[in-house]
Amino acid sequence: MISFSANVKRELCRTAPGAKCCALAEMLGALLYANHFSASCIRIVTENPEFAARLPRLLQRGFGLRFDALPEPEAQGKRVLVLEDPEKISHVFTLCGFSAESSLALHVNLALLENDCCRRAFLRGAFLAGGSVTDPAKRYHLEFSTSHRRVCAETGTLLLEMGLTPKQTERKGSSILYFKQSETIEELLALMGAPVSAMTVMQAKIEKDWRNDANRKTNCDTANVTKAVDAAQEQLAALRTLEAQGRLDTLPEKLLQTALLRREHPEATLSELAELHEPPTSKSTVNHRMRKLLTLAAEGTETTEEGPA
């Protein structure tokens, strides 16, 4: 079964590479979040066939270059794309605004991301190469992972400028930017070019909220039923006490009517008991009479235990 994250990347790969500046920006994101990006070798490893097919088009459109090694068309599992030619790598570094002599110079070149479309393309490339998102039916979590700490920090700054607030952590030598708010994940997926996946997150949240509301209502109803049952049992016990004391039949007519109805309808609610009266009365009246019966039973028990005054 294809994961939600894989489906998101499949949708992103259906987005056209766009103008040369956007293709360069997307490739920049992919390179900075790829497996290996240095002056000696550029290597991108992916299990996503759509991303593997997209990368050569991005490299050609953004840099006018071809990879030195490509995966076989029928390749399964991990697919590896490699650039080893020094001149090609030097050209990539130059267009990205890096120094080919030092990989320490790797950073997010904001001069290439002045347009909103290029920023979105950069994030798309970064996510395709080093991102993942959890199935929203389980939980909300989207992250970008790179081995370059400076790149992580600068991507975080870029996201903040776009109105998105990521959290940052370190994991197994990688720097991670992540989001856990469903609304932010929806917005980010839409920005990168995956509106269908964004709607899936929204729908999952609606369904979760509906289930939570239903559960809360059920729990509330259960608590109310339990409370009503406990109250009815207490009332029936009071009636048994009054009957054992020979006081039940001596009660005033209205109080006796309520007592007998309770005994005949032990599962009825106070509202239902109110309707059973002749003539019907109010819930508050029945509640008042029940409290009176409880008080009378308690007083009679105290008198019995203490003896005559």
C-alpha positions as CSV (number, residue, x, y, z in Angstrom):
1,M,0.0,0.0,0.0
2,I,1.4,3.4,-1.0
3,S,2.0,5.7,2.0
4,F,0.3,9.1,2.3
5,S,3.8,10.7,2.0
6,A,4.5,8.9,-1.3
7,N,1.1,10.0,-2.6
8,V,2.0,13.6,-1.7
9,K,5.3,13.4,-3.6
10,R,3.5,11.8,-6.6
11,E,1.1,14.8,-6.6
12,L,4.0,17.3,-6.3
13,C,5.7,15.6,-9.3
14,R,2.7,16.3,-11.5
15,T,3.3,20.0,-11.1
16,A,5.1,21.4,-14.2
17,P,8.7,22.5,-13.6
18,G,7.7,26.0,-14.6
19,A,10.1,28.7,-15.8
20,K,13.9,28.3,-15.7
21,C,14.1,30.3,-12.4
22,C,11.6,27.9,-10.7
23,A,13.3,24.8,-12.1
24,L,16.6,26.1,-10.7
25,A,15.0,26.9,-7.3
26,E,13.4,23.5,-7.1
27,M,16.7,21.8,-8.0
28,L,18.5,23.9,-5.4
29,G,16.0,22.6,-2.8
30,A,16.5,19.0,-3.9
31,L,20.3,19.4,-3.9
32,L,20.5,20.9,-0.4
33,Y,18.2,18.2,1.0
34,A,19.7,15.4,-1.0
35,N,22.0,12.5,0.1
36,H,25.3,14.0,-1.0
37,F,26.1,17.5,-2.4
38,S,29.8,18.4,-2.5
39,A,32.3,19.8,-5.0
40,S,33.5,16.2,-5.7
41,C,30.1,14.5,-6.2
42,I,26.4,15.1,-6.3
43,R,24.3,12.1,-5.6
44,I,20.5,11.9,-5.1
45,V,19.0,8.6,-3.9
46,T,15.2,8.2,-4.0
47,E,12.7,5.4,-3.9
48,N,10.1,7.6,-5.5
49,P,9.9,6.8,-9.3
50,E,8.1,10.1,-10.1
51,F,10.8,12.2,-8.4
52,A,13.6,10.1,-10.1
53,A,12.0,10.9,-13.5
54,R,11.5,14.6,-12.6
55,L,15.1,15.3,-11.6
56,P,16.7,15.0,-15.1
57,R,14.1,17.5,-16.4
58,L,14.8,19.9,-13.6
59,L,18.6,19.7,-14.1
60,Q,18.2,20.2,-17.8
61,R,15.8,23.2,-17.5
62,G,17.5,24.9,-14.6
63,F,21.2,24.2,-15.3
64,G,21.3,23.0,-18.9
65,L,23.0,19.8,-17.8
66,R,22.5,16.0,-17.8
67,F,23.3,13.6,-15.0
68,D,26.3,11.4,-15.5
69,A,24.5,8.3,-14.2
70,L,20.8,7.6,-14.1
71,P,18.8,4.6,-12.8
72,E,17.5,2.0,-15.2
73,P,14.0,2.7,-16.5
74,E,12.8,-0.5,-14.9
75,A,14.8,-0.1,-11.7
76,Q,13.0,-0.9,-8.4
77,G,13.7,0.2,-4.9
78,K,16.4,2.9,-4.5
79,R,17.1,4.9,-7.6
80,V,20.5,6.8,-7.8
81,L,21.2,9.8,-9.9
82,V,24.8,11.1,-10.0
83,L,26.9,14.0,-11.2
84,E,30.7,13.4,-11.1
85,D,32.0,15.6,-14.0
86,P,34.0,18.4,-12.3
87,E,32.9,20.9,-14.9
88,K,29.3,20.1,-14.5
89,I,29.5,20.3,-10.7
90,S,31.4,23.6,-10.9
91,H,28.6,24.9,-13.1
92,V,26.0,23.8,-10.6
93,F,27.9,25.4,-7.7
94,T,28.3,28.7,-9.6
95,L,24.6,29.0,-10.5
96,C,23.6,28.1,-7.0
97,G,26.0,30.9,-5.7
98,F,28.3,28.5,-3.8
99,S,32.1,28.1,-3.8
100,A,33.1,24.9,-5.6
101,E,36.2,24.8,-3.4
102,S,34.3,24.4,-0.1
103,S,31.1,22.5,0.8
104,L,31.0,24.6,3.9
105,A,29.6,27.4,1.7
106,L,26.3,25.5,1.2
107,H,23.4,27.7,2.1
108,V,20.0,28.8,0.9
109,N,20.8,31.4,-1.7
110,L,17.9,33.8,-1.1
111,A,18.9,35.8,-4.2
112,L,17.5,32.8,-6.2
113,L,14.2,32.9,-4.3
114,E,13.0,36.5,-4.6
115,N,9.8,35.5,-6.3
116,D,7.0,33.6,-4.5
117,C,6.8,31.0,-7.2
118,C,10.6,30.3,-6.8
119,R,10.1,30.0,-3.0
120,R,7.4,27.5,-3.4
121,A,9.5,25.6,-6.0
122,F,12.4,25.5,-3.5
123,L,10.3,24.0,-0.8
124,R,8.8,21.5,-3.2
125,G,12.3,20.3,-4.2
126,A,13.4,20.2,-0.5
127,F,10.4,18.1,0.4
128,L,10.8,15.8,-2.5
129,A,14.4,15.1,-1.6
130,G,14.3,15.2,2.2
131,G,10.7,15.5,3.4
132,S,8.0,13.3,4.7
133,V,4.5,13.7,6.0
134,T,2.5,11.3,8.2
135,D,-0.9,9.9,7.3
136,P,-3.3,12.6,8.8
137,A,-5.7,9.8,9.8
138,K,-3.1,8.8,12.4
139,R,-1.5,12.1,13.4
140,Y,-0.2,15.4,12.0
141,H,3.5,15.6,11.3
142,L,5.4,17.1,8.3
143,E,9.2,17.5,8.3
144,F,12.2,18.5,6.2
145,S,15.5,16.7,7.0
146,T,19.0,17.8,5.8
147,S,22.5,17.1,6.9
148,H,23.4,20.8,6.6
149,R,22.5,22.7,9.8
150,R,22.9,26.1,8.2
151,V,20.5,25.1,5.4
152,C,18.0,24.0,8.0
153,A,18.2,27.3,9.9
154,E,17.9,29.3,6.7
155,T,14.9,27.3,5.4
156,G,13.3,27.9,8.8
157,T,13.8,31.7,8.2
158,L,12.3,31.4,4.7
159,L,9.3,29.6,6.1
160,L,8.8,32.3,8.8
161,E,8.9,35.0,6.1
162,M,6.1,33.0,4.3
163,G,4.0,33.1,7.4
164,L,4.7,29.5,8.5
165,T,6.3,28.7,11.9
166,P,8.3,25.4,12.0
167,K,9.9,23.8,15.0
168,Q,13.5,22.6,14.8
169,T,15.4,19.6,16.2
170,E,18.3,17.3,15.6
171,R,18.0,13.6,14.8
172,K,20.9,11.1,14.0
173,G,23.1,13.8,12.6
174,S,20.4,15.5,10.6
175,S,18.7,18.8,11.2
176,I,15.0,18.7,11.1
177,L,12.3,21.3,10.6
178,Y,8.8,20.0,11.4
179,F,5.2,21.0,11.8
180,K,2.4,19.4,13.9
181,Q,-0.5,21.7,13.2
182,S,-3.0,20.4,10.7
183,E,-3.9,23.9,9.3
184,T,-0.2,24.7,8.7
185,I,0.4,21.4,7.0
186,E,-2.6,22.0,4.8
187,E,-1.3,25.4,3.8
188,L,2.3,24.2,3.2
189,L,1.1,21.3,1.0
190,A,-1.0,23.6,-1.0
191,L,1.9,26.1,-1.4
192,M,4.2,23.4,-2.6
193,G,1.7,22.2,-5.2
194,A,-0.3,19.4,-3.6
195,P,-3.8,20.8,-3.1
196,V,-5.5,17.4,-3.2
197,S,-3.3,16.2,-0.4
198,A,-4.0,19.4,1.5
199,M,-7.8,18.6,1.2
200,T,-7.1,15.1,2.5
201,V,-5.6,16.6,5.6
202,M,-8.5,18.9,6.0
203,Q,-11.0,16.1,5.6
204,A,-9.1,13.9,8.1
205,K,-9.3,16.8,10.6
206,I,-13.0,17.2,10.1
207,E,-13.6,13.5,10.6
208,K,-11.5,13.5,13.7
209,D,-13.3,16.5,15.1
210,W,-16.7,14.8,14.3
211,R,-15.6,11.6,16.1
212,N,-14.3,13.5,19.1
213,D,-17.5,15.4,19.4
214,A,-19.5,12.2,19.1
215,N,-17.4,10.6,21.7
216,R,-17.7,13.5,24.0
217,K,-21.5,13.5,23.6
218,T,-21.6,9.7,24.2
219,N,-19.5,10.1,27.3
220,C,-21.6,12.9,28.5
221,D,-24.8,10.9,27.9
222,T,-23.3,7.9,29.6
223,A,-22.4,10.0,32.6
224,N,-25.9,11.5,32.7
225,V,-27.5,8.0,32.5
226,T,-25.2,6.7,35.2
227,K,-26.1,9.7,37.4
228,A,-29.8,9.2,36.8
229,V,-29.6,5.5,37.6
230,D,-27.7,6.1,40.8
231,A,-30.2,8.7,41.8
232,A,-33.1,6.4,41.1
233,Q,-31.5,3.6,43.1
234,E,-31.1,6.0,46.0
235,Q,-34.7,7.0,45.7
236,L,-36.0,3.4,45.6
237,A,-33.9,2.6,48.7
238,A,-35.5,5.5,50.5
239,L,-39.0,4.2,49.5
240,R,-38.1,0.8,50.8
241,T,-37.0,2.4,54.1
242,L,-40.3,4.3,54.4
243,E,-42.3,1.2,53.6
244,A,-40.4,-0.8,56.2
245,Q,-41.1,1.9,58.8
246,G,-44.8,1.8,57.9
247,R,-44.7,5.5,56.9
248,L,-45.1,5.2,53.1
249,D,-48.9,5.0,53.2
250,T,-49.1,7.9,55.6
251,L,-47.5,10.3,53.2
252,P,-49.4,13.3,51.8
253,E,-51.4,12.4,48.6
254,K,-49.1,14.2,46.2
255,L,-45.9,12.9,47.8
256,L,-47.4,9.4,47.8
257,Q,-48.3,9.6,44.2
258,T,-44.7,10.5,43.2
259,A,-43.3,7.8,45.4
260,L,-45.6,5.1,43.9
261,L,-44.8,6.3,40.4
262,R,-41.1,6.0,41.1
263,R,-41.6,2.5,42.4
264,E,-43.6,1.5,39.4
265,H,-41.2,3.1,36.9
266,P,-37.7,2.6,38.4
267,E,-35.9,3.5,35.1
268,A,-37.9,6.6,34.2
269,T,-36.2,10.0,34.2
270,L,-37.6,12.8,36.3
271,S,-39.1,14.4,33.2
272,E,-40.8,11.1,32.3
273,L,-42.1,10.8,35.9
274,A,-43.5,14.3,35.7
275,E,-45.5,13.4,32.6
276,L,-46.9,10.3,34.3
277,H,-48.5,12.3,37.1
278,E,-52.3,13.0,37.0
279,P,-52.3,15.8,36.1
280,P,-48.8,16.1,34.7
281,T,-46.5,18.2,36.7
282,S,-43.0,19.7,36.2
283,K,-39.6,18.1,36.5
284,S,-38.6,20.5,39.2
285,T,-41.6,19.6,41.2
286,V,-40.8,15.9,41.0
287,N,-37.2,16.6,41.9
288,H,-38.4,18.6,45.0
289,R,-40.6,15.7,46.1
290,M,-37.8,13.2,45.6
291,R,-35.5,15.2,47.8
292,K,-38.3,15.4,50.4
293,L,-38.7,11.6,50.3
294,L,-35.0,11.1,50.8
295,T,-35.0,13.5,53.7
296,L,-38.0,11.8,55.4
297,A,-36.3,8.4,55.0
298,A,-33.0,9.7,56.4
299,E,-34.9,11.3,59.4
300,G,-36.7,8.1,60.1
301,T,-33.5,6.1,60.0
302,E,-31.8,8.4,62.5
303,T,-34.8,8.2,64.8
304,T,-34.8,4.4,64.7
305,E,-31.0,4.2,65.4
306,E,-31.1,6.7,68.3
307,G,-34.3,5.6,69.8
308,P,-37.1,7.9,71.0
309,A,-36.1,11.3,72.1
